[in-house]
């Protein structure tokens, strides 16, 4: 990238220019920018990347990180792009395919680009593009026993749900007819000899709630062969089956909550060139039958609640959510509530009850919970939830606390805080251990755009406010994550007019930064702007401003927070490779352009067999040579099949050593601290296990911090 910095950078103001900019893949959009789908992030069925925020499937659906959505009282809505299909099964060494269609990086022209130098920002839009946060967005004091943190008063958002109806389709949308196909054509494919796969006889369909619908997908290719097929996302309760004759079927019985217009997106891949693709979205109109009594009544459920380990004498709050596929709200029965327990309704969600009690003795509690159907009381299902109560002394970690050891070295040692940790059953324990061990904390999800500003002019600050308050009482510096990213964006931003996006971006940066002022002295201003090959990611931001969005974002952040540390945060760039080269080129271009960037945040989501330390040291050296600071922002070390906790410990220790050996390395931060709440929970990638017991990795960094 950046080979030719004198080439003026094209600002794609309309569809045609955008096509000209794509170096790896041409995306012809029949209805450019107006379809409402996220064309910049094509769905894929290939493995996710190994170290990053991308396509892990672990992300947007569960921004609470809690797994059981009973506890997620204020989670962000889904990102809505439905483009993640995998789970966090990424591999280890930075050589994986990215699953974004970029298989031919070597064969295409580099994206030549230029960051405009010495830009002077215009004033912020006046009048503002969207209303500034007002009193109706201010959090309110959470009354009643809903939180288990005792050091400060928890606040909550003024209303629970701000419905994002931007994506809701109407009968008029349906009547407008089928959506055009979207084609993905890698540059190296010769379209005169290889024709695109297509679908035979695919139309929009109508069905009554309660009836079973079958849609058959038959992909064809005029060159012969049978195209591959994969769906973007499968509706809840539906089946997607292989008919073993080249076709696949979607079999779905939609129920009352699905009445309306639904979409289903499917991609056909060329038999020879798997990234040569045709994507179709069909619309399914689900209608209410005139006699709804025939709709099958499904038994309700108590949503999954993970087993937890809690501490004797702490407040334990358990958010229990019941749900019913038919859309009614079941009643909840607790067969054996603990002594002294109270049950409080949730302040706005009828389906959630909050059980609160203080366990007095160490024991295992098996709570028997039953959800009973609102209409047919003979229909019910039960679930057992296990809480392990341990003594105070079971949580004593030998040796010195990490923050004490780090402070004497002037090192920030941190963790990413689970959004709404104070509402978890083990929230008191979580809060105490986090405060004992760390002097630095980042907002794992609490400041992401879709959560903070889900609708124009509407803000939800409570989670971040509570975290900041917690950090203050425990003398932790807060790292704000993240202002400008292509994921976890609300629908209204993804669908905003291209020529207004710069204004939206700047308003958001300004509003978020100024709300927190000195309470958040370090910010990830831009996150993940690069592709695996080191070129710019074709994102919501890039398509509106080109690479200049990065410069503009930093300049706005500097205007709004003259004293703050401003970081560019990225994954898979610490070890050598085209993406790391891309990072160095980007940081060079930014510093040359006078962009007010202070440092780089290295995510470092690694696996336990990682060993490319020399490459990391070299990358850190290059960043330091650019007079930039280094923050390790999201370290975690996944234990995948065949790997051990000892290997994990070694990676944590080696990365710490690299940081200690590099004077510009200011922070060593993990993406969480207990495996209970890791975004890669199944790979137990953190310092403490799910029962808050220290693992070899904890002792390894404790020992390393104690050495000279
Ligand atoms: C992740 C959170 O940990 C998840 O809870 C959420 O569902 C998705 O995002 N890179 C980033 C982080 O910059 O924001 C991502 O956090 C992990 C990858």
Boltz pocket constraint, residues with backbone or C-beta under 6 A from the ligand:
constraints:
  - pocket:
      binder: B
      contacts: [[A, 52], [A, 53], [A, 54], [A, 58], [A, 59], [A, 60], [A, 61], [A, 62], [A, 63], [A, 64], [A, 65], [A, 444], [A, 445], [A, 482], [A, 527], [A, 603], [A, 634], [A, 679]]
      max_distance: 6.0
